Amino acid sequence: MISQAVLEKNRGSSMIRQMFEQGQVLRNKYGADNVYDFSLGNPDLPVSAQLTAALIASAQEGRHGYMNNAGYPELRAMIAGREQQRSGRPVTEQGVVMTVGAAGALNIILKSLCNPGDEVMILKPYFSEYLRYCENCAATAVPVDCDPDNFLPLTSAMEQALSPKTKAIIINNPNNPAGVVYDAAFYEQLAALLSRLKQPVYVISDEPYAQIVYDRTTVPSLLRYFPNGIVAYSWSKSLSIPGERIGYVAVSEDCADYEDLCQALVFCNRSLGFVNAPAIWQQTLLKLGDYQPDLTIYQQRRDLLYSLLTGLGWDCYKPEGAFYLFPRSLEADDQAFAQAAAEEHILLVPGRGFGMPGYVRLAYCVDEAVIHRAEKAFHRLTERYRS
């Protein structure tokens, strides 16, 4: 018999994936144009011509062998230069480890830092897999409540959550699912709070959406505000390559136990089975250099869906980044509401999977035509609760 713990976790598997799978059933039954799937954060923008050309050139070079478990030194040096310029802190090639996406980055960070029983603070609403990542290293996830009006963590809740066992804090910036961007003022507030503690607390910034921001919003450099800061980054969302799994960890020389941490990250990259980030994608990123695609279409979609829902009277925060809306459910039971939406062929994700029951998440990384086709269905769904 396989692991009982895994069996139990699998029975309560990701609500996001459950809704996506339900969508497949509905599409088979009613046709793709009659199902409005806002469940999965899967970027739909085409891969750019620049990226395609760089990938083809990398494939033609035929370099597919092992490299240092931390990744190609020239790519790590390029990334270190960016992080140093952004933060003003000393970041070198040694402090950068190429990873199998941001998920791989977070897993090697937590495995490097945590002893069994250590606590990791996670901010509501949180990406649900953070719970699994903490379990992977026998750490305890400690969720922290937020202000429901702006999704910023409550200072009193953060103070209460801190303990002698606190080893790390994970900040998802911009936040999935709420789209809030944690600004410099919040970082300064948190830095002041952590300065009162006797033990070092590592602050981890999970940044796969850092390039997807709106209305002139910017994501502040975590390393600038926290000497014990660690960045986990992925190109999955910005380059529309979520299936390719390429990212990195970056840490500055100012970090506590810097030498030991750098060695631990490389060791965990290998010992957890990742070995190294995909060679062909490391080479491709080197060729791309500082290239950034045009992501403004996500703002157009945000505005379109936000206007539709708020025009119907939904209570919804206007996101500053990422590509999700996180409105209040039209009934207290967000799972029941998600089922009612599915009856109208609208697929969304219950908020309890993000630690906030009573909300739902909608991903607007879909064609605008999907949003337009869904208008009548949203009207019907809303009328259910008005009557």
C-alpha positions in Angstrom: 0.0 0.0 0.0 1.3 3.5 -0.8 1.8 6.3 1.7 -1.3 7.0 3.7 -0.3 10.6 4.0 -0.1 11.0 0.2 -3.4 9.2 -0.2 -5.1 11.6 2.1 -3.5 14.7 0.5 -4.5 13.4 -2.9 -8.1 13.1 -1.9 -8.1 16.8 -1.0 -6.1 17.7 -4.1 -5.9 21.1 -5.7 -9.3 22.8 -6.3 -7.8 24.6 -9.2 -7.0 21.4 -11.0 -10.4 19.9 -10.0 -12.2 22.9 -11.7 -10.0 22.6 -14.8 -10.9 18.9 -15.1 -14.6 19.7 -14.6 -14.2 22.1 -17.5 -13.0 19.3 -19.8 -16.2 17.4 -19.0 -18.3 20.5 -19.8 -16.4 21.2 -23.0 -17.0 17.7 -24.2 -20.7 17.9 -23.5 -21.5 21.5 -24.6 -18.7 22.6 -26.9 -15.7 24.7 -26.1 -17.4 28.0 -27.1 -20.1 27.4 -24.5 -17.8 26.9 -21.5 -16.2 29.9 -19.8 -13.1 28.7 -18.1 -11.5 31.1 -15.6 -10.0 28.4 -13.4 -6.4 28.0 -14.4 -3.6 30.6 -14.5 -2.2 29.3 -17.8 -0.9 32.2 -19.9 -2.5 32.2 -23.3 -0.3 34.8 -25.1 1.7 33.3 -27.9 5.4 32.8 -27.4 7.3 35.7 -28.9 9.3 35.5 -32.1 12.4 36.5 -30.2 12.0 33.6 -27.8 11.3 31.1 -30.5 14.4 32.2 -32.4 16.6 32.0 -29.3 15.2 28.5 -28.5 15.9 27.2 -32.0 19.4 28.6 -31.9 20.0 26.9 -28.6 18.7 23.6 -29.9 21.0 23.8 -33.0 24.0 24.3 -30.8 23.3 20.9 -29.3 24.6 21.6 -25.7 22.6 19.1 -23.6 25.1 17.9 -21.1 25.4 18.4 -17.3 26.7 21.6 -16.0 27.3 22.8 -12.4 24.2 22.0 -10.3 23.7 25.7 -9.8 23.5 26.3 -13.5 25.6 28.0 -16.2 27.9 30.6 -14.5 27.4 33.2 -17.3 23.6 33.2 -16.9 23.9 33.3 -13.1 26.3 36.3 -13.4 23.8 38.1 -15.7 21.0 37.5 -13.2 23.1 38.6 -10.3 23.9 41.8 -12.0 20.2 42.5 -12.4 19.4 41.7 -8.8 22.3 43.8 -7.5 21.3 46.8 -9.7 17.7 46.5 -8.5 18.4 46.1 -4.8 21.7 47.9 -4.2 23.0 44.9 -2.3 26.0 42.7 -3.2 24.7 39.8 -5.4 27.1 37.7 -7.2 27.1 34.5 -9.3 27.5 32.4 -6.2 24.2 33.7 -4.8 22.2 32.7 -7.8 21.0 29.1 -8.4 19.0 28.2 -11.5 16.0 26.1 -10.7 13.1 24.0 -12.1 10.7 26.9 -12.0 9.6 28.9 -8.9 8.1 25.8 -7.4 11.5 24.1 -7.5 13.1 27.3 -6.1 10.8 27.4 -3.2 11.3 23.8 -2.4 15.1 24.0 -2.3 14.9 27.2 -0.3 12.7 25.7 2.4 14.6 22.5 2.5 17.8 24.4 2.9 16.4 26.6 5.7 14.1 24.5 7.8 14.5 21.9 10.6 11.5 19.8 11.5 9.0 21.8 13.5 10.2 25.2 12.2 7.5 27.6 11.3 6.9 29.4 7.9 4.6 32.3 7.9 2.3 32.5 4.8 0.1 35.5 4.0 -3.6 35.1 3.2 -4.7 34.7 0.6 -1.9 32.3 -0.3 -1.0 30.0 -3.1 -2.3 26.6 -1.9 0.9 24.7 -2.8 2.8 26.6 -0.1 1.2 24.2 2.4 2.6 21.2 0.5 6.1 22.8 0.2 6.2 23.3 4.0 5.2 19.7 4.6 8.0 18.6 2.2 10.6 19.8 4.7 8.6 18.9 7.9 8.0 22.6 8.6 4.7 24.1 9.8 2.9 26.7 7.7 1.4 29.5 9.8 -1.3 31.4 7.8 -1.7 35.1 8.6 -5.0 37.0 8.2 -5.3 40.0 6.0 -7.5 43.1 5.8 -10.3 42.0 3.4 -10.6 45.5 1.9 -7.0 45.5 0.5 -5.6 42.0 1.2 -2.7 43.5 3.1 -1.6 41.4 6.2 -2.9 42.7 9.6 0.0 43.9 11.7 -1.5 42.4 14.8 -1.8 39.0 13.0 1.8 39.1 11.9 3.0 40.0 15.4 0.9 37.2 16.9 2.2 34.7 14.3 5.9 35.3 15.0 7.5 33.0 17.5 10.9 31.6 18.4 10.2 28.8 15.9 9.6 31.2 13.0 12.2 30.5 10.3 10.8 32.2 7.2 8.0 34.2 5.7 6.8 33.7 2.1 5.5 36.7 0.3 3.9 36.2 -3.2 4.4 39.5 -4.9 2.2 40.2 -6.9 -0.2 38.0 -5.0 -2.0 35.0 -6.5 -5.0 35.0 -6.1 -5.8 38.6 -5.1 -3.5 40.6 -7.4 -2.3 42.9 -4.6 1.2 44.2 -4.9 3.0 44.5 -1.6 4.6 47.9 -1.7 7.7 49.5 -0.2 5.7 50.8 2.8 4.7 47.2 3.7 8.3 46.0 3.3 9.5 48.7 5.6 6.8 47.9 8.2 7.7 44.2 8.1 11.4 44.9 8.3 10.8 47.0 11.5 8.8 44.2 13.0 11.5 41.6 12.3 14.3 43.8 13.6 12.9 43.3 17.2 13.5 39.5 17.0 16.5 37.8 18.4 16.7 35.1 15.7 17.1 35.8 11.9 14.0 35.3 9.9 14.4 34.8 6.2 11.9 36.6 4.0 11.2 34.8 0.7 9.6 36.6 -2.2 7.9 34.4 -4.8 7.8 36.5 -7.9 6.5 34.7 -11.0 4.2 37.7 -11.7 6.7 40.5 -11.1 6.5 41.7 -14.7 2.7 41.6 -14.9 1.7 44.8 -13.2 -0.7 47.7 -14.0 -1.3 51.4 -13.7 2.4 52.2 -13.3 2.7 49.9 -10.3 6.2 48.5 -9.6 7.2 45.5 -7.4 9.8 46.7 -4.9 13.1 44.7 -4.6 12.8 42.4 -1.6 16.6 42.3 -1.2 16.7 46.1 -0.8 14.6 45.9 2.3 15.7 42.6 3.9 19.3 41.5 4.4 17.9 38.0 4.9 15.8 38.2 1.8 15.7 35.4 -0.8 14.1 35.8 -4.2 12.3 32.9 -6.0 11.6 33.8 -9.6 10.2 32.1 -12.7 9.8 33.1 -16.4 6.6 30.9 -16.6 4.1 33.8 -16.7 6.1 36.6 -18.3 7.3 34.5 -21.3 4.2 32.3 -21.5 6.1 29.1 -20.9 4.6 27.6 -17.7 5.2 24.0 -18.9 8.9 24.6 -19.3 9.8 25.1 -15.6 12.7 27.5 -15.5 13.5 29.9 -12.7 16.1 30.9 -10.1 16.9 31.6 -6.5 18.8 34.8 -5.7 20.3 35.8 -2.3 22.7 38.7 -1.4 26.0 38.4 0.4 24.4 40.3 3.4 22.2 37.3 4.2 22.8 35.4 7.4 24.8 32.2 7.0 25.4 33.2 3.3 28.1 30.7 2.5 26.3 27.8 4.1 23.0 28.8 2.4 24.5 29.0 -1.0 26.0 25.5 -0.7 22.7 24.1 0.8 20.7 25.5 -2.2 23.0 23.7 -4.6 22.9 20.5 -2.6 19.1 20.5 -2.4 18.8 21.2 -6.1 20.6 18.0 -6.6 19.3 15.9 -3.7 15.7 16.6 -4.3 16.0 15.2 -7.8 16.0 18.4 -9.8 19.8 18.0 -10.5 19.9 21.2 -12.5 17.6 23.6 -14.4 17.0 22.6 -18.1 20.1 23.3 -20.1 18.3 24.4 -23.3 16.3 27.0 -21.4 19.3 28.4 -19.6 21.0 28.9 -23.0 17.8 30.5 -24.4 17.6 33.0 -21.6 21.2 34.0 -22.1 20.4 34.8 -25.7 17.3 36.7 -24.8 19.3 39.0 -22.4 17.1 41.8 -21.1 14.2 41.2 -23.6 10.7 41.7 -22.1 7.5 40.9 -24.0 4.5 43.3 -24.2 2.1 42.2 -21.5 -0.3 45.1 -21.6 -3.1 42.9 -23.0 -3.6 41.5 -19.5 -4.5 45.0 -18.2 -7.2 45.2 -21.0 -8.6 41.9 -19.9 -8.5 42.9 -16.2 -10.4 46.1 -17.0 -13.0 44.2 -19.1 -13.7 41.5 -16.5 -13.5 43.8 -13.5 -16.0 46.2 -15.2 -18.4 43.3 -16.0 -18.4 42.0 -12.4 -18.6 45.3 -10.5 -21.2 46.5 -12.9 -23.3 43.5 -11.8 -22.7 44.5 -8.2 -20.0 42.1 -7.2 -17.6 43.2 -4.4 -14.2 43.0 -6.0 -10.7 44.4 -5.4 -9.1 45.9 -8.5 -5.8 44.0 -8.8 -2.5 45.8 -9.4 -0.7 42.8 -10.8 -0.8 39.1 -11.8 -3.9 38.0 -13.8 -6.6 37.1 -11.3 -9.7 38.7 -9.8 -10.6 37.6 -6.3 -14.2 38.8 -5.6 -16.4 37.9 -2.7 -18.6 35.0 -3.4 -22.3 35.8 -3.9 -23.1 33.4 -1.0 -21.1 32.5 2.1 -20.4 29.0 0.8 -17.8 29.6 -1.9 -17.8 25.9 -3.0 -21.6 26.0 -3.4 -21.2 29.2 -5.4 -18.6 27.7 -7.6 -21.0 24.8 -8.3 -23.7 27.3 -9.2 -21.3 29.0 -11.5 -20.5 25.7 -13.2 -24.2 25.1 -13.8 -24.0 28.3 -15.9 -20.8 26.9 -17.6 -18.6 29.4 -15.7 -15.5 27.8 -14.1 -13.9 29.6 -11.1 -12.0 28.4 -8.0 -13.4 28.5 -4.5 -11.4 30.9 -2.2 -11.0 28.4 0.6 -8.2 26.7 -1.4 -6.3 30.0 -0.9 -7.1 30.2 2.8 -10.1 32.6 2.4 -13.5 31.0 2.2 -16.2 33.3 1.0 -14.2 34.4 -2.1 -13.6 33.0 -5.6 -10.7 33.3 -8.0 -11.1 34.0 -11.7 -8.1 33.9 -14.0 -8.4 36.4 -16.9 -5.5 35.0 -18.9 -8.1 34.1 -21.5 -9.0 35.6 -24.9 -11.3 38.6 -24.6 -13.8 36.7 -26.7 -14.3 34.3 -23.8 -15.1 37.2 -21.4 -17.6 38.7 -23.9 -19.3 35.3 -24.5 -19.5 34.8 -20.7 -21.5 38.1 -20.1 -24.9 36.5 -20.3 -23.9 33.6 -18.1 -22.6 36.0 -15.4 -25.9 37.9 -15.6 -27.8 34.7 -15.1 -25.6 33.7 -12.2 -26.0 37.0 -10.5 -29.8 37.0 -11.0 -30.0 33.7 -9.1 -28.9 35.5 -6.0 -30.9 38.6 -6.5 -34.1 36.5 -6.7 
